[in-house]
């Protein structure tokens, strides 16, 4: 592995200064506090400012089409993470916009993409169903053709950002009699259509997601992406991106794996606890001078570094599992006051490990459970067979 640093030229240093000044102006303490209070992982004012400055389009496009250079893209990504830009809704919008560009009808592309780049259009993912779990191909939400329109009925769980978005990237079943991967069609559904109801759900870490109901929702045919019953082809690219099953660039100017933003909370918790146990207590002793404390903190730090260095879909699993494994240990090391949340007087580490403990279970669910990802690794990487969950046959 190459651990050398990139030497920035004068233009790139000027860009770094520009980005830091811009983000410092727009991503204020009030923005971060409001984001914690709402759990939205989105701030419209910040998002529109980023769009108006041209950064959304430059991030989305490759360098050959006017996007960031590889170095500037990396600067932009790291600076956004450093100041905790509310990010989730742009992540889903960016993925869906690529599917729209590849499979959308020209009039739909012209309607959507310019407003995506300005920040006025955001898009969310309508995959999971209340009874479907992580296997989205078992979709029961129906789309039935009626002339030049489609009528959609069903419901979707965990449609994060729906209340801040204008469109949902919706997987539907258009042929119940076909095999499950041959029965799916994808739509980009405007969320202001009659018959759509969005209900908020609060997760244990304080984030907001949604359940969305579709009751006789009429959608024009122009919002169909790709071919009827060809939805799996449309869906494959966004799914691979969400799963982290994409090839890494040879220049190393990117995260080793996806979820590095989430893993940042893990790094912050380790740093905060390390600072806490390095301070003398009322008896004048530093907790870290106790061998068991030093060992457990060192073990957690080593697990963190190993997870951050694990590539591809393996890293997706390693980071989420490591969050679950070390969060309780970090709270125990920091002591009873670690149960107090952020910005609470007396919190041992300003709530860093307490938040990680609540966030860790969710990190192992996003985009599919850890069990699903382990099965994917077993089948598609290691070449093992599908798991058999049925009870053994009686002989």
N, C-alpha and C positions, 0 to 999 in steps of 0.2 A: 504494500500500500504506500502511495506517495503522500508524505506529510508536509511537502514543501508549501510555502505560502505564495500567493499570487502577488506579484509586484505591480501595483496600480500605476498607470501613467497619469499625467497631469489632468487629462480630460476625465478619466475615471474618478480621480480624487475629487474633481469639481462636481461630478455627478453624485458622489457619496455625500458631499456637503449639501448639495441641493435636496437630496432625498431626506436627509436628517432634518434640515430646516423645515421642509414641507410637513413631515410627519409630526414634528414637535409642535407645529402650529395647529394641526387638525386633530391629532390623537392626544387629547388632553386627559388629565386626571378625571375630569367630569365624564368624559366619554367612557373611560374604563370603568368608572363607578356605575354609570348607567347600564353598561353592558353586563356587569355582575348582577345588578338588580333585576334586569329583565330576563337574563339568560338567553338573549336572542343571538349572540355571536354576530351581531350586525348593527351598524349605525348608518342610517341613511345619509346624514350630513357628510360623514367621512367618505362614504362610498361615492357620493356624487362629486365630491371634491377630487377624489382620485380619478374619476372618469373625466372630469373637466380638464384636468392636467394632462390627460393623454396616457396615463400610466396603465389603465385597464387594457386598452388596445395594444400597447407595447408589450405588456406581459403575455397577452393571448397570442399574438402573432409571432412567427419565427423571425429571426434576424433578416432572412432573405426577403421578407414581406414588410419590412419596416419596424420589426419588433426590437426588443432589447438585444444587445450583444450578449454573449454568454456571461461575460464578467459583470456587466451591468444587471443582468437578470439575477445573478447570485447576490449582488449588493442589495437589490430591491427586496429579494426574498428574506435575507437575513435582517435587514433593517425593519421590515414589517413585523417580523417575529420579535425583535428586540423591544419594540414599543407596544407589543400586544394589540396590533390592529384587529378589530373584530373581523373575522375572516371566513366563516363557514359558508355564507350565502354566495360569496364570490367563487369559492371552490366548486360548488354545485353548478353555478351559472356557467363557469368556464368549461366544465365537462359537457354540459348539455349543448352549449353553443357549438361545440365541435361536431356533435351529432346533427344539429340543425344545418350547419354548413355542408356536411357531407350528404345528408339524406333529405333535407327539406326542399320543398318546391321553391322556385326562384322568388315568387312573390312573398313567401314566408321568410326566406332569408333576408330579403330587403326590408321586411317589416320589423324583424327582430334584431339583427346583428348591430346596426348603428346605435340602437338604444341600449344594447348590452354594453357597448364601448363607452357610451356617455354615462352609464350607471343607472339609467331610468328603467331598464328592464332587468329583472332578476328571475332566476329559474330554479326550481327545487325538484327533488326526486320522488316520484310516486311509484314506489316498488312494493314494499312490504304490506301484507294484508293482516288483519287481526288474527286470522287462524292459519296464516301461511308460513310464519317463521322466516328463516333465511332462504328457503327455496322459493325464489320469486317466480320460477317457471310454473308453479302450481296456481298461478293467477286465476281468480274467479271473477274479477271485475269485468263485466261484459260490455262490449261495444258492438252494436248492431247497426248495419247500414240502413238508412232510410232516405232514398233518393240521393241528393248531393250532401247529405249530412250523416252523422253517426250519433246514435243515442247511447249514452254511457250510464251504467248503473253499477254501484259497488262502493267499496270503502278502502282506504289505505291508512296504515299506521306509520308513525315515525317519519312523517313528511316535514322534516325540519326546515324552517324558514318559510313555510307556505304563507304565513300571515304578512310577510314582507316581500313576497314575490308576485310577479304578474303572470307567470306560466308554470305549469307542472309538466315534467317529462314523465308521461303516464304509460305504464304497461297495462295492456288489456288483453282479454281473451276474445278473439273474433271467430273461433272455430272450435267449440267444445268437443267435437267428435274427433279431432285430430290429436296426434301425439303432442305432449305438452310443449316441446320446443318448436313445434310447427303450427301452434295455435295462437301465437302471440303477435300483436300489432302495437306499435308505439305511436303515441300522439303527443303533440305539444299543446296542452289544453290551457286556454286563457282562464285564469282563476276568478274572473269577474262574471262568468256566465251564470245564468239562473240555474238553480239546482245544486250548487256547490256550497257546502257548509264546512267551515274550518273550526275545529275545537282544539284549544291548547291543552297540552299535557306537560307537567313539570317533572323532570327527572330528579334523582336523588342528589345529583351534584348541583342542582339549581338551574340547569339549562331548560329551555323551552323547546319542545317538539310539538307535533300536531297529529290528530286523526282528521282525515278529510273524507266527507261523505259526498257521493255523486248520485243524484236522484234525477233520472231522465234528463241528463245534461246533453244538450244538442251541440255538436261540434261540426263545423264545416270541414269538408274533405281536404281542404288545403292544409289542415293541421295534422294530417297523417304523415308520419315520417317513414320513408322507404315504402316497401311493398306490404300489402295486406298479408298477414300471417308470416311476414318476414321480419318481425320485431327483434328476434334474437340477433340477427345480423346488425341491426341498428344499435342494440343494447351492448354488444360485446365490447366495443371500445371504451365506453364509460365505465363498464364493470371492471375491465382490466385496470383502468386508471385508479378506480376506487380501491381495488384489492392490492394495488402495488405490484401487479404482475406485468411490469413493463421493463424493457431493457434500459439499463443505465447508460448515460452518455460517457464516452471514453475520456473526456477532459476532466471528469471528477467535479465539475462545478454544479453540483446538485446534492440534495440530501441522499444519504446512503439508501434510505427507504422512505416510504410515506409515513405520515403520523409524526414527523419530527416536531411539528408545532405542539402536538399533544405531549410529546416527550419532554418538551421544554418545561412543562409543569413539574415533571419528575426531577429534572436538573435543578430547578429553583428550590424544590423541597430539600434535596440533598444539601445544597449550598446553605440554605437557611438553618437546617439542623446542625450542620457542621459548625456554623458560626455560633449557634446557641451553646453547644457543648464545649466550645473553646473558651467560653467566658467563665471566670471564677464564680462559684456560688457563694452564699452567705458564709460558708465555713472557709472560704478562700481557696477551695479546691476546684479544679476544672473537671467536669464530668468525663472529658475525653481521656484524662489520665488514668481512668479505670480501664483495665485491659479488656473487659467484656464490651464496654461502650466503644472503644476504639476498634475492636474486632468487628462488631456488628455494623458500625458506620463504614468501615473499610469494605466489608462484604457488600453492602448496599451500593457503594460507589463503584465497585468492580462490576456488579451486575448492571448498573446503569451504563457504564462505558461499553460493556459487551453488547448490550442491546442496541445502543446507538451505532455500533459498528457492524451490525448484522444486516446484510443487504436484502433487497427485493421482498418477496412475500414472507420470507423467513423473519425479516426484521419486523414486519407487521405483527407477527405473532410474538416475537421476543419482547418488543417494547410493551405491548399490552399486558403480557404475563408478568413482566418485571414490575410494572406499576402495581399490580395486585400483590406481588410477593414482598416488595420492600416498603410499601406505604405504612403498613401496620408497624413494622420494625422502626421506621423513622419516628412515628408518633410515640412509640414506647421509649425510644432513646431520648426524645425531647422532654418527656415527662408529662404529668397530668394536664398541664396548661396547654398542651398541644391540641386538646380537643376544642379549644376556642377558635372560632373562625376568623377570617381576615378582618383587619381593622377593629378588632376587639381588644380593649385594654387588658393587658396581662397575657395575651397569646404568646406562647413560648417562641414561636417562629413566624409570627404574623400570619398564622393560619395556613402556611404553605403545605405542611404534611397532612393537615386535616382535610384540605381541599383535594389533595392527591388521593387520599383514602376514599373519598366519595366519588371522585372522577374515575378511578381505576376500573370499577365494574363496567362502566359505560364504554371505556376505551376498548374493552374486549367484546363489544357488541356491534360497534359501528361498521357498516358494510358487510356484516355477517359475524357470527359468533366465532370465538377461537376454535371451537370444535369443528366448525365448517372449514375454517382455514387449514386446520391440521389435516382434515380429510383431503382437501385440495392438494396439499403438499404430498401426502401419501400417494394419491392416485396419479397426479399429473407430473410430479417431479421424481418421485421414487418408483413409479410404475407398479404400485401395489393395487390390489383389487378393491372394489367397493366394499364398505363395511356392511356386515349382515346384522341387522337389529332384531330380526325375528327370533322367537324362542326356538330352541333346538327341537327338531321333530322327534316325536316319540317313536321308538322302534319296538 
